[in-house]
């Protein structure tokens, strides 16, 4: 495949040729498991180098089989599995927060209490799901105390599988075309120099990023890091050394002036604390519930012991089953 192919804007024939070339390198077993989109994602991740892409996709396939990833209990319209994090504005699952109910283990709850708050919050202007994380509110020093690196990665895999199996198919249906990437907004408001230099947590982040790039390539369209303080520049120099050049090219570091977000996400889909007009006042915690921030109560398991996780909701008349 010619190195002159623009992988972000390939012609149909160029895309088809790249897929065919990579499939020729794979076994029948792997080929039957992979969609054309899977093949294309791994091809792009390795800049259409079929040898490197084949190694990558074979490792991915073996990991999924050995880890039984396809058997994970992912929240979908036809089941009552709990959502892995807060959700706002989708039809496949109703608006929900992570609660200590049936199907949510204690390890996930402990991790949720230290994380600043994450939420899949509606869509961008092109129909992609938007994930917002209040990373500046993470209780960094407590994350290594409450979760192992493997536990953090397992949680991240569940998030990615929920994105892949539940949100992206819905977004594709609404857009009437294949939507296969998400937009990520990382809000660093409140972050401290101590948090940005906490070595155990940074080591966990490094391992998670490495796995993410190998196992879920090209699932991110763009990442915006907003409210980044000047001290973040030092940490970013280290973090970017862990990332593939293509991933780095998709990340934009913004300060307190992040009006650029509105070019990507319409105001009614962007939380007010990020410059939009959405408040999600019908939900506890608003747009992005955060236990560390104190906008969402950390109730004991007994408060949720007998409650279902799936809810039915209307934006004009909210109706919850709890």
CORJOPE-V486526 format. One record per residue. SS is DSSP state (a for helix, b for strand, c for the rest). PHI is phi in whole degrees, -180 to 180 (* if undefined). BURIAL is # if it has 16 or more other ideal C-beta (glycine too) atoms within 10 Angstrom, else .. Layout:
# CORJOPE-V486526
ss->{SS & SS}
phi->{PHI & PHI}
burial->{BURIAL & BURIAL}
This chain:
# CORJOPE-V486526
ss->{c & c & c & c & c & c & c & c & c & c & c & a & a & a & a & a & a & a & a & a & a & a & a & c & c & c & c & a & a & a & a & a & a & c & c & a & a & a & a & a & a & a & a & a & a & c & c & c & c & a & a & a & a & a & a & a & a & a & a & a & a & a & a & a & a & a & c & c & a & a & a & c & c & c & c & c & c & c & c & c & c & c & c & c & c & b & b & b & c & c & c & c & c & c & c & b & c & c & c & c & c & c & c & c & c & a & a & a & a & a & a & a & a & a & c & c & c & b & b & b & b & b & b & c & c & c & c & c & b & b & b & b & b & c & a & a & a & c & c & a & a & a & a & a & a & a & c & c & a & a & a & a & a & a & a & a & a & a & a & a & a & a & a & a & a & a & a & a & a & a & a & a & a & a & a & c & c & c & c & c & c & b & b & b & b & b & b & c & c & c & c & c & a & a & a & a & c & c & a & a & a & a & a & a & a & a & a & a & a & a & a & a & a & a & a & c & c & c & c & b & b & b & b & b & b & b & c & c & c & c & c & a & a & a & a & a & a & a & a & a & a & a & c & c & a & a & a & a & a & c & b & b & b & c & c & c & c & c & c & c & a & a & a & a & c & c & a & a & a & c & b & a & a & a & c & c & c & b & c & c & c & c & c & c & c & c & c & c & c & c & c & c & c & c & c & c & c & c & c & c & a & a & a & c & c & c & c & c & c & c & c & c & c & c & c & c & c & c & c & c & c & c}
phi->{* & -65 & -72 & -84 & -68 & -82 & -68 & -87 & -142 & -76 & -75 & -55 & -70 & -66 & -64 & -63 & -66 & -64 & -65 & -64 & -64 & -72 & -60 & -63 & -93 & -108 & -73 & -60 & -63 & -69 & -60 & -69 & -80 & -93 & -81 & -60 & -66 & -57 & -59 & -65 & -59 & -70 & -62 & -64 & -60 & -112 & 52 & 65 & -83 & -65 & -64 & -68 & -66 & -65 & -60 & -65 & -74 & -66 & -65 & -62 & -63 & -62 & -62 & -61 & -72 & -69 & -91 & 52 & -62 & -69 & -97 & -61 & -82 & -98 & -64 & -143 & -59 & -97 & -141 & -118 & -65 & -74 & -71 & -79 & -156 & -61 & -137 & -138 & 87 & -122 & -99 & -63 & -135 & -77 & -55 & -156 & -116 & -77 & -127 & -81 & -104 & -62 & 92 & -109 & -83 & -65 & -62 & -67 & -67 & -62 & -67 & -60 & -71 & -99 & -83 & -70 & 120 & -132 & -157 & -81 & -120 & 62 & -135 & -87 & -68 & -105 & 90 & -78 & -67 & -114 & -109 & -116 & -127 & -89 & -64 & -67 & -101 & -58 & -89 & -56 & -66 & -91 & -62 & -66 & -80 & -102 & -148 & -83 & -61 & -64 & -67 & -65 & -67 & -60 & -65 & -66 & -62 & -61 & -62 & -67 & -69 & -64 & -59 & -69 & -89 & -115 & -78 & -64 & -61 & -66 & -63 & -65 & -64 & -69 & -81 & 60 & -161 & -71 & -107 & -130 & -136 & -118 & -106 & -117 & -121 & -109 & -97 & -96 & -56 & 95 & -71 & -118 & -62 & -61 & -65 & -74 & -120 & -79 & -61 & -58 & -69 & -65 & -64 & -65 & -63 & -61 & -66 & -65 & -65 & -63 & -65 & -61 & -68 & -84 & -103 & -133 & -67 & 63 & -87 & -106 & -83 & -156 & -122 & -110 & -101 & -111 & 56 & -77 & -77 & -55 & -68 & -67 & -57 & -64 & -66 & -64 & -59 & -77 & -63 & -66 & -70 & -92 & -109 & -67 & -54 & -66 & -65 & -58 & -65 & -96 & -104 & -117 & -96 & -121 & -90 & -75 & -91 & -123 & -61 & -60 & -58 & -71 & -72 & -95 & -125 & -64 & -56 & -72 & -106 & -109 & -57 & -63 & -73 & -112 & 100 & -94 & -117 & -81 & -128 & 45 & -68 & -79 & -117 & -59 & 91 & 66 & -69 & -134 & -65 & -143 & -65 & -61 & -74 & 88 & -94 & -144 & -72 & -95 & -84 & -71 & -58 & -60 & -72 & -123 & -53 & -114 & -102 & -79 & -96 & -76 & -131 & -109 & -142 & -118 & -75 & -95 & -136 & -58 & -132 & -112 & -91 & -146}
burial->{# & . & . & . & # & . & # & . & . & # & . & . & . & # & # & . & # & # & # & . & # & # & # & . & . & # & . & . & . & # & . & . & # & # & . & . & . & # & # & # & # & # & # & # & # & # & . & # & . & # & . & . & # & # & . & # & # & . & . & # & # & . & . & . & . & . & . & . & # & . & . & . & . & # & # & # & . & . & . & . & # & # & # & # & # & # & # & # & # & # & . & # & # & # & # & # & # & # & # & # & # & . & . & # & . & . & . & # & # & . & # & # & . & # & # & # & # & # & # & # & # & # & # & # & . & . & . & # & # & # & # & # & # & # & # & # & # & # & # & # & . & # & # & # & . & # & # & . & # & . & . & # & # & # & # & # & # & # & # & # & # & # & # & . & . & # & # & # & # & # & # & . & . & . & . & . & . & . & # & # & # & # & # & # & # & # & # & # & # & # & # & . & . & . & # & # & . & # & . & . & # & # & . & # & # & # & . & # & # & . & # & # & # & . & # & # & # & # & # & # & # & # & # & # & # & # & # & # & # & . & # & # & . & . & # & # & . & . & # & . & . & # & # & . & . & # & # & . & . & # & # & . & . & # & . & . & . & # & . & . & # & . & . & # & # & . & . & . & # & # & # & . & # & # & # & # & . & # & . & # & . & . & # & . & # & # & # & # & # & # & # & # & # & . & # & # & . & . & . & . & . & . & . & # & . & . & . & . & # & # & . & . & # & . & . & . & . & . & . & . & . & .}
